[in-house]
Each structure stands twice: as C-alpha cells, then as structure tokens.
Amino acid sequence: MLSLRAPRLLIAGVLAVVGLAATGGCGDDLPPEDVDGSSSGTSSGGVDPAYDFARLEIHEPESASIHLLGEPLHLAAEVTDPDGIPLEVDEVAWVTRDDEPTLLAALEGDVELDAGIYELAAVAHLPNGDRLRTTVGGVRVQARWTGEYDGELVLVIEASIPGGGPLALRCEGPLHFVVSLDGRDAPVDAGDCTISVLGQSFEGTYETEMLIYPAGLVRGTVAFAFDTPLGAFDLPLEWAGAFYDDRFSAGLEGTVDLPLLGSADASGSLQARIIDRYVDPEG
C-alpha cells in the first residue's frame, strides 16, 4: 500500500515557497529614489494616492533673475497633484548647488544671500517615500548699481594767453567701466582724446580710478597726460559723483598750472548710462 505522506510534504513545501515569494521574502526594502519635479507613482498603505503623481514647482525666484544685495530674497515653491491642487508636505528644504547649508526649511519664506550667482533647489520628502527636487539657476544677487556702463568724460581748461585773450582746451573721450556684483569694484578703461587749439591738434590720454561707498556715492581721480605745443605735462584731478537708477554722474573742478600759461581753471564731468545689468563675475 502506497503512503500519502511524501506527496503531502512536497505540496506543503511548494506552498511555503510560493507564499515566501508573494510576501517579498525577508529582504530589506530599497530606499526611495530622487525624482526630478514629479513623483514616481508608487504609494505605501495609508497614504493619499495623489502623492503618487505629485509635482514640485518653484514660483520664486525665476531663473536668471536679479535681486538686490541686502534685501530679502523671496523663495516660494508648491507641491501639487496632477490637477494643480496643493498637497501638504512636512519635510521641505531649500539648498544651494552643493546641498548645504539649508537656506530655508519651508516651501515659502525669505532669505538673505551674499552677492553672487546661485543655483537654488527646493527638495520635498513626500509621505509615500518619494523625494522631489526642482532647481532654478542663474539667480543673481547684486548691488543696485552693478552693471556695465558706457559714456563720456569731458574736461575743459580755461586759461589766458600772456598778452592775449582767453584760451580754452577741451578734452572729450570715452568712459567705460563694469561694476562688480558686490558693487565695490569698478575698473575703468583708459581713454584718449584729441584737443585742437590755435590751429593745432595734440593728443591727450587719461586713466580713471573709482572708489565706491556703500550708499552708491563715488569719489575718484583722473590723471591726464598731454603732449602739446607748449610742452608735455600731467594733470591729476579729483572728482565726486554717485550712481542713480540707470546712470552714473560725476563732476570735477579745480585750479591747475599749465606750462607757459600759469594758473588755469579746470572743470568737467563724467557721465555714463548702464547698458547691461548682467555682468560676468569672472570677466
């Protein structure tokens, strides 16, 4: 007589293996993967299925936007379902490109950053285990007067010819400079001009230095060098001015000594308008 014990044991073993496979075995669960901007579509028990298709969007700041140094930078992001309905999220962080430090642990709020060009990311950990991350780049924090400027420098020297009438020398040349992101540095390009007097022309060159104060007030010097029929001479002058909404303006005046002519009155101006607020910090 055949025994039924062995087949019953075999069937029990098969059922045990099938049951182990159905429950996923005893291996650990894999950690959730980063998802760029939208959820992976897998939820765990007890979690609203809307999180399976959640999206993370940054409203502020925009990419390549400019924000003033010393003023709060507003950050605003939102997690929504596919229909645009906001979803609650407890774990949120705003970070820079290097993921540290955490700038803000909320979807929305204000921060203050040093001068620079930033890549900012909003990171949200969802209740279903997904991790969303959305990034904006080229966010600029800079001084109010940061930018590239182009304009003109004018110098007028009024003197008297011995035994004759008045003599006016006029030097007009280009003025070009770039103010750094922090608003402190502004190297000025050297310039040159041509002066006509008594039927003759001669060349002049100038180098300008600029010192910018925190409120946008500016002082500096301009060193002229002239090669004239009266002889070669240097003429250093001081000037003062300020930055305005979209321009720079300064004036200079003083008394100078000219070869053969003696004392003369000098006056002039430095005027420039901003032509580009997006400057290259490396350049």
C-alpha positions in Angstrom: 0.0 0.0 0.0 1.4 3.4 -1.0 2.0 6.1 1.6 0.5 9.6 1.0 2.9 11.3 3.5 5.6 12.2 1.0 3.3 14.0 -1.6 1.7 15.9 1.3 5.1 17.2 2.5 6.0 18.1 -1.1 2.8 20.1 -1.5 3.4 21.9 1.8 6.9 22.8 0.7 5.7 24.2 -2.6 3.1 26.3 -0.9 5.7 27.7 1.5 8.0 28.8 -1.3 5.1 30.4 -3.2 4.0 32.2 0.0 7.5 33.5 0.6 7.7 34.8 -2.9 4.4 36.5 -2.6 5.4 38.4 0.5 8.7 39.6 -1.0 10.9 37.3 1.1 12.9 38.7 4.0 15.0 41.2 2.1 15.1 44.9 3.0 13.1 47.5 1.0 15.1 49.7 -1.4 15.4 53.3 -0.4 13.3 55.8 -2.4 15.0 57.3 -5.5 15.3 61.0 -6.2 12.6 62.2 -8.6 13.1 65.4 -10.6 10.0 67.5 -10.1 7.3 64.7 -10.1 6.6 61.7 -8.0 7.5 58.1 -9.1 3.9 56.8 -8.9 4.2 54.3 -6.1 2.5 54.7 -2.8 2.5 52.8 0.5 -0.5 51.8 2.5 -2.5 54.6 4.2 -1.0 57.4 2.0 -3.2 59.5 -0.2 -2.6 58.2 -3.8 -2.5 61.8 -5.0 1.1 61.8 -3.8 2.0 59.1 -6.3 1.8 61.7 -9.1 2.8 64.8 -7.1 4.7 67.7 -8.7 7.1 70.2 -7.2 7.2 73.6 -8.8 9.2 76.7 -7.9 7.3 80.0 -8.3 10.0 82.4 -7.0 12.7 83.2 -7.8 12.8 82.8 -11.6 15.9 81.6 -13.4 18.3 84.4 -14.5 16.5 86.9 -12.3 18.2 89.8 -10.5 17.8 90.6 -6.8 19.2 93.5 -4.8 22.0 92.8 -2.3 21.0 93.5 1.2 17.3 92.9 0.6 15.3 89.7 1.4 15.1 87.1 -1.4 11.7 85.5 -1.5 11.5 81.8 -2.1 8.3 80.1 -3.0 7.6 76.5 -4.1 4.5 74.3 -4.2 3.7 70.6 -4.3 0.5 69.8 -6.2 -1.4 66.8 -7.6 -1.9 66.5 -11.4 -4.9 68.8 -11.2 -2.9 71.5 -9.6 -4.4 71.1 -6.1 -1.8 71.8 -3.4 -0.7 68.9 -1.2 0.6 69.1 2.3 4.3 68.3 2.8 6.1 68.4 6.1 9.7 67.9 5.1 11.0 70.6 2.8 14.4 72.3 2.3 15.8 75.0 0.1 19.5 74.4 -0.7 22.3 75.7 -3.0 24.0 73.7 -5.6 26.2 71.9 -3.0 23.2 70.9 -0.9 24.5 72.9 2.0 23.7 74.8 4.0 19.9 74.6 4.2 18.7 78.1 3.4 15.0 77.6 4.4 13.1 74.6 5.8 9.7 75.6 4.4 8.0 75.8 1.0 7.9 79.6 1.2 9.9 82.3 3.0 12.6 85.0 2.8 16.3 84.6 3.0 19.3 86.9 2.6 22.2 85.9 0.4 25.7 87.4 -0.3 26.5 88.8 -3.7 26.8 86.0 -6.3 25.1 83.9 -8.9 23.2 81.0 -7.4 21.6 77.7 -8.4 18.8 77.1 -5.9 16.9 73.9 -5.4 13.7 73.1 -3.5 13.6 69.5 -2.1 10.5 67.8 -0.7 10.1 64.5 1.0 6.7 63.0 0.4 4.6 60.8 2.7 4.9 58.0 0.2 8.7 58.0 0.4 9.4 59.8 -2.8 11.8 62.7 -2.8 11.2 65.5 -5.3 13.8 68.1 -6.3 13.4 71.2 -8.6 16.1 73.7 -9.4 16.4 77.2 -10.8 19.7 78.6 -12.0 21.4 81.9 -12.7 19.7 83.7 -9.7 21.7 86.9 -9.2 22.2 88.8 -6.0 24.0 92.1 -6.7 24.3 95.7 -5.8 21.7 98.2 -7.1 24.4 99.8 -9.3 26.0 96.6 -10.6 26.4 96.5 -14.3 28.3 97.6 -17.4 28.4 101.4 -18.1 29.2 103.4 -21.2 29.5 107.1 -21.5 31.8 110.1 -21.9 34.4 112.1 -20.0 34.7 115.8 -20.6 37.5 118.2 -19.4 37.6 121.9 -20.1 40.6 124.0 -19.2 40.2 127.8 -19.4 43.4 129.9 -19.4 44.7 133.3 -20.6 47.4 133.7 -23.2 50.1 136.1 -21.9 49.4 139.4 -23.7 46.4 137.9 -25.5 42.9 136.7 -25.0 41.4 133.6 -23.3 42.3 130.1 -24.3 40.0 127.1 -23.8 41.2 123.5 -24.1 38.6 120.8 -24.3 39.2 117.0 -24.0 36.3 114.7 -24.7 36.8 110.9 -24.6 35.0 107.6 -23.8 34.2 106.4 -20.4 33.6 102.7 -19.9 33.6 100.5 -16.8 32.0 97.5 -15.1 30.8 97.4 -11.5 31.2 94.1 -9.7 28.4 92.0 -8.2 29.1 93.3 -4.7 29.1 96.9 -6.0 32.6 97.6 -4.6 34.9 97.3 -7.5 34.7 99.2 -10.9 37.9 99.1 -13.0 37.7 101.9 -15.6 39.1 101.6 -19.1 41.8 104.1 -20.0 40.8 106.7 -22.6 42.2 109.3 -25.0 41.2 112.5 -26.7 42.3 115.0 -29.3 42.5 118.7 -28.5 42.6 121.5 -31.1 44.0 124.9 -30.1 45.4 127.8 -32.1 45.1 125.8 -35.3 47.0 122.8 -34.0 45.9 119.4 -32.6 47.5 117.3 -29.9 46.8 114.1 -28.1 45.8 113.5 -24.5 45.3 110.3 -22.5 43.7 109.7 -19.2 43.4 107.0 -16.5 40.5 107.0 -14.1 40.2 105.4 -10.7 37.0 104.9 -8.8 36.2 104.3 -5.1 32.6 103.3 -4.4 31.0 103.8 -1.0 28.1 101.6 0.4 25.4 104.0 -0.4 26.4 104.4 -4.1 28.4 107.6 -3.6 31.6 107.7 -5.5 34.9 109.5 -5.4 37.9 109.1 -7.6 40.8 110.6 -9.6 41.5 111.1 -13.2 45.1 111.5 -14.3 45.6 113.3 -17.7 48.7 113.3 -19.7 49.0 115.9 -22.6 51.6 116.4 -25.3 51.1 119.9 -26.5 53.0 122.6 -28.5 53.5 124.2 -25.1 55.2 121.1 -23.8 54.2 117.8 -22.2 52.5 117.9 -18.8 50.5 115.7 -16.5 47.2 116.9 -14.9 45.8 114.9 -11.9 42.3 115.9 -10.8 39.8 114.6 -8.2 36.2 114.1 -8.9 33.0 113.1 -6.9 29.7 111.7 -8.0 27.0 109.0 -7.5 25.1 106.1 -9.0 21.4 106.7 -9.8 18.7 104.3 -11.1 20.2 103.7 -14.5 23.2 106.1 -14.8 26.4 107.4 -13.2 27.2 111.1 -12.9 30.2 113.0 -11.5 31.8 116.4 -11.8 35.3 117.7 -11.4 36.7 121.2 -10.9 39.9 122.8 -9.7 42.8 125.0 -10.5 45.9 123.8 -12.4 49.2 125.1 -13.5 50.0 124.9 -17.3 53.4 125.3 -18.9 54.0 128.9 -20.1 50.4 129.9 -19.3 50.4 129.6 -15.5 47.2 129.2 -13.5 44.1 127.9 -15.2 40.6 126.8 -14.2 39.7 123.2 -14.9 36.1 121.7 -14.9 34.4 118.7 -16.4 32.1 115.8 -16.0 31.9 112.0 -16.1 28.6 110.7 -17.4 27.6 107.1 -18.2 24.5 105.0 -18.6 24.1 101.4 -17.7 24.0 99.2 -20.8 23.8 95.8 -19.2 23.0 94.7 -15.7 24.1 91.1 -16.3 27.9 91.1 -15.6 30.4 88.2 -15.7 32.0 87.8 -12.3 34.9 86.1 -13.9 35.4 88.7 -16.5 
